[in-house]
Amino acid sequence: MSASNIAFSALSPFQYNYVFGVWIGDTGIQPPSATTQGDTYWILVVDRCSLKPVYSEYWDQPDTAPTIPDEYNDPNYMLIVVTWALTTPNVPTGAFYDFLVDNGAGGGLDAIVQANSQAGCGVFSGVCYILVGQLGEGSPSGYIGIEDYAVIGAEGGIYLPMQLVPATVGDQTIYTPTRLV
């Protein structure tokens, strides 16, 4: 029996009291239980075969790369990054920017960095960014991630619909995220 596509989506809000999350099929993945009031990144690692989360944390250091365990630095894991009520002073720089690029970030990340550097800190009330990349040895991983972003001066957010497409490799089914639009 062959596997079929699975609905996959992520939601990044501009405000901390708005809903945000990641859904695989009918399952909403629970964010970390740590107390935070937004202005942060949710770093999530999901096994591409089981589609189960294996690592999850909030990250609020825009210039430092997260310390994801080495065992997940493998193409069998996807990296999902969702901002939660991010403000422009916390747009990625330095090692965090490099980490995102190494794992699939591209034009979307560059767009929010450019918006911040050209218009300046405080011009925009919020930034939304979603990256679905692939972890792996090497820099960069060679995988072009799926990403979306929005920079706004008012309420709102972004929603990124995707699908997980199955492929059989040997005797194992492995899923690859693809953009719906």
Helices and strands as residue ranges (DSSP letters): E 6-13, E 21-24, E 27-29, E 40-47, E 53-59, G 70-72, E 77-84, G 88-90, H 94-102, H 107-119, E 126-134, E 146-152, E 157-169, E 172-179
